[in-house]
Amino acid sequence: MSSNNTRSGSGMRSRNASARPRQGVASRELQEARRRRRQREVMRNRFIFGVCIAIVFALIIFGIVKLVQVLLVSGRSADTSTITFKENGQVVFEEVTDFDTEVYSPSELKSYTKDLIASFNETYGEDAIHLNKVSVKKDKAYVKTTYKDAQCYATFTSYETYMGSYEDAVAAGYDFSQLYSSVADGTLLEAGTVDAATLFAGSNVICVGQNITVNVPGNITYVSNGDITLDDGDTVTITQADENEDATDLVFIIYTKE
């Protein structure tokens, strides 16, 4: 009798010890919520990573495009004689002129240009002028030089040239009592009188006494009256109505920096 009870009790304890506890509804919901949260975190991190990769890729592409543009511009030669005023005050002169190979050879042109610049630098100051390029193609010669500033360019070429603020130009003796054409929608409007002291205050000025294409480091707002063509928002071409290259007028170009 007692033996049967003992076996029966022993069997019950064995089954209870080996049985796994069942999870309640609340526990299962908690685990499911944690799983869903982990999934959302993974998806969010993947999204953030993807956005970062896209931004980095876009910046790399933008940098490559800008570098290519700079290389193309720096390597391109002007078709006509052009003077470019830089933001740092330097002046780049690209001269395009007829060249007679029966009179000079390309090597003679290069040698003559180097000697002329070296002689000027000895008296004006070291590196006042830097020779960038000399080339001859068919019947055209191309010479590109960089000057330390507008005064250096004026001294070397004998063309009156100035770059500075309106206030400094007035102090230097420049007379702004001219007729001026304003720039609107990429067009030079009809010339008229202006109150220069009020209208040009705080602006930048470039004065050029040369028949040439002029590029400024900003947006042109006014140009003094003359035979002038607006090529772009930062570029004008100065000519003479009678096509007399020896005749020059001093042109005032008013611009704002970019």
C-alpha positions in Angstrom: 0.0 0.0 0.0 2.7 2.3 1.1 4.9 1.2 -1.9 2.2 2.3 -4.4 1.9 5.7 -2.9 5.6 6.3 -3.0 5.9 5.4 -6.8 3.0 7.6 -7.5 4.5 10.6 -5.7 7.9 10.1 -7.3 6.4 10.1 -10.8 4.5 13.3 -10.3 7.7 15.2 -9.1 9.6 13.9 -12.1 7.0 15.2 -14.6 6.8 18.7 -12.9 10.6 19.1 -12.9 11.0 18.4 -16.6 8.1 20.5 -17.9 9.0 23.9 -19.4 7.1 26.9 -18.1 4.7 28.4 -20.5 5.0 32.1 -21.6 2.0 34.3 -20.9 0.4 36.6 -23.4 2.1 39.6 -21.9 5.6 38.1 -22.3 5.0 37.1 -25.9 3.8 40.6 -26.7 6.8 42.1 -25.1 9.2 39.9 -27.1 7.3 40.8 -30.3 7.5 44.5 -29.5 11.3 44.2 -28.9 11.7 42.3 -32.2 9.7 45.0 -34.1 11.8 47.7 -32.5 15.0 46.1 -33.5 13.8 45.8 -37.0 12.9 49.5 -37.1 16.3 50.4 -35.7 18.0 48.3 -38.4 15.9 49.8 -41.1 16.6 53.3 -39.8 20.3 52.8 -39.6 20.3 51.4 -43.2 18.4 54.4 -44.4 20.8 56.9 -42.6 23.8 55.0 -44.0 22.3 55.1 -47.5 21.6 58.8 -47.3 25.2 59.4 -46.1 26.6 57.4 -48.9 24.4 59.3 -51.4 25.6 62.7 -50.0 29.2 61.7 -50.1 28.8 60.4 -53.7 27.1 63.6 -54.8 29.9 65.7 -53.2 32.5 63.7 -55.0 30.7 64.1 -58.3 30.3 67.8 -57.7 34.0 68.2 -56.9 35.0 66.3 -60.0 32.8 68.4 -62.2 34.1 71.7 -60.7 37.7 70.4 -61.2 37.1 69.6 -64.8 35.5 73.0 -65.4 38.5 74.7 -63.8 40.9 72.7 -65.9 39.0 73.4 -69.1 38.9 77.1 -68.4 42.5 77.4 -67.3 43.6 75.4 -70.4 41.5 77.3 -72.9 43.0 80.2 -74.9 41.1 83.3 -75.7 40.1 83.9 -79.3 40.6 87.6 -79.1 42.9 89.8 -77.0 41.5 89.8 -73.4 42.4 91.3 -70.1 41.1 89.6 -67.0 41.1 91.3 -63.6 41.4 88.8 -60.7 39.8 89.1 -57.3 43.3 89.1 -55.7 44.3 92.2 -57.8 46.3 90.3 -60.5 45.8 91.1 -64.2 46.0 88.4 -66.8 46.6 89.6 -70.4 46.0 87.2 -73.3 47.2 88.8 -76.5 46.1 87.4 -79.8 47.7 89.1 -82.8 48.7 88.5 -86.4 52.1 86.8 -86.8 54.2 86.7 -89.9 56.5 83.6 -89.8 58.5 85.1 -92.6 59.7 87.9 -90.3 59.9 86.0 -87.0 60.0 82.4 -85.9 58.0 81.1 -83.0 61.2 80.5 -81.0 62.3 84.1 -81.7 59.0 85.4 -80.4 59.3 83.4 -77.2 62.9 84.4 -76.7 62.1 88.1 -77.3 59.1 88.0 -74.9 61.1 86.3 -72.1 63.9 88.9 -72.4 61.5 91.8 -72.4 59.8 90.5 -69.2 63.1 89.7 -67.5 64.3 93.2 -68.2 61.1 94.8 -66.8 61.2 92.6 -63.7 64.8 93.7 -62.9 63.7 97.3 -62.6 60.1 97.0 -61.4 60.5 94.1 -59.0 60.9 90.4 -59.0 58.0 88.4 -60.4 56.1 91.6 -61.4 55.2 89.8 -64.6 55.0 86.1 -65.2 55.0 84.6 -68.6 52.4 81.8 -68.8 52.4 80.8 -72.4 53.6 81.7 -75.9 52.4 79.8 -79.0 52.0 80.3 -82.7 49.2 78.7 -84.7 49.0 79.3 -88.4 49.1 83.1 -88.7 48.2 84.0 -85.1 50.4 84.4 -82.1 49.1 83.9 -78.6 50.9 85.3 -75.5 49.5 85.0 -72.0 51.1 87.0 -69.2 50.1 87.6 -65.5 50.8 91.0 -63.8 51.0 91.5 -60.1 48.4 94.3 -60.3 46.8 96.9 -62.6 49.5 99.5 -62.0 52.1 97.0 -63.1 50.1 96.3 -66.3 49.7 100.0 -67.0 53.4 100.6 -66.5 54.5 97.8 -68.8 51.9 98.3 -71.6 51.5 102.1 -71.4 47.7 101.6 -71.4 45.9 103.6 -68.7 44.5 100.9 -66.3 43.0 101.1 -62.8 41.4 98.7 -60.4 40.0 99.6 -57.0 37.0 101.0 -55.2 35.0 104.0 -56.4 36.2 106.1 -53.4 39.9 105.3 -54.1 39.4 106.0 -57.8 38.0 109.5 -57.0 40.9 110.1 -54.6 43.3 109.1 -57.4 41.9 111.8 -59.6 39.5 110.0 -61.9 36.6 112.0 -63.1 33.3 110.1 -63.2 31.3 112.9 -64.8 30.4 110.7 -67.8 27.3 109.2 -69.4 26.6 105.7 -68.2 24.6 102.7 -69.4 23.2 100.5 -66.8 23.0 96.7 -67.1 19.5 95.0 -67.0 18.6 91.5 -68.1 21.9 91.0 -69.8 21.6 94.2 -71.9 23.2 97.6 -71.8 20.5 100.2 -71.6 20.6 103.7 -73.2 23.3 105.9 -71.7 22.3 108.8 -69.5 23.5 111.0 -66.6 23.8 109.5 -63.2 24.6 110.7 -59.6 27.9 108.8 -59.5 28.7 109.9 -55.9 25.5 108.3 -54.7 25.0 105.5 -57.2 28.6 104.1 -57.2 29.4 104.5 -53.5 30.8 101.2 -52.2 31.1 99.8 -55.7 34.2 98.6 -57.4 35.7 100.2 -60.5 37.9 99.2 -63.4 39.2 101.8 -65.8 40.6 100.7 -69.2 42.0 102.8 -71.9 42.4 100.1 -74.5 40.4 98.4 -77.3 40.1 95.0 -75.8 37.8 92.5 -74.2 37.6 93.0 -70.4 36.6 90.4 -67.8 35.9 91.6 -64.2 35.7 89.6 -61.0 32.0 90.3 -60.4 28.8 91.5 -61.9 28.8 94.6 -64.1 26.2 97.2 -63.1 27.2 100.3 -65.2 29.5 101.1 -68.1 30.5 104.6 -69.3 29.3 105.6 -72.7 31.2 104.4 -75.7 31.3 101.7 -78.4 31.0 98.8 -76.0 29.4 95.4 -76.3 28.2 93.5 -73.3 29.4 89.9 -73.9 28.3 88.5 -70.5 27.4 89.7 -67.0 31.1 90.1 -66.2 32.6 90.8 -69.7 32.6 93.7 -72.1 34.4 94.4 -75.4 35.7 97.9 -76.1 36.1 98.9 -79.7 36.1 102.1 -81.8 33.2 102.9 -84.1 35.6 103.6 -87.0 37.6 100.5 -86.2 40.7 102.6 -85.6 42.8 100.4 -83.2 45.1 103.3 -82.4 42.3 105.5 -81.0 41.3 104.7 -77.4 38.8 106.0 -74.9 39.0 105.6 -71.2 36.1 103.3 -70.2 34.7 103.1 -66.6 33.3 99.7 -65.6 31.4 99.6 -62.4 30.8 96.2 -60.8 29.8 94.5 -57.6 31.8 91.5 -56.3 30.3 88.0 -56.6 
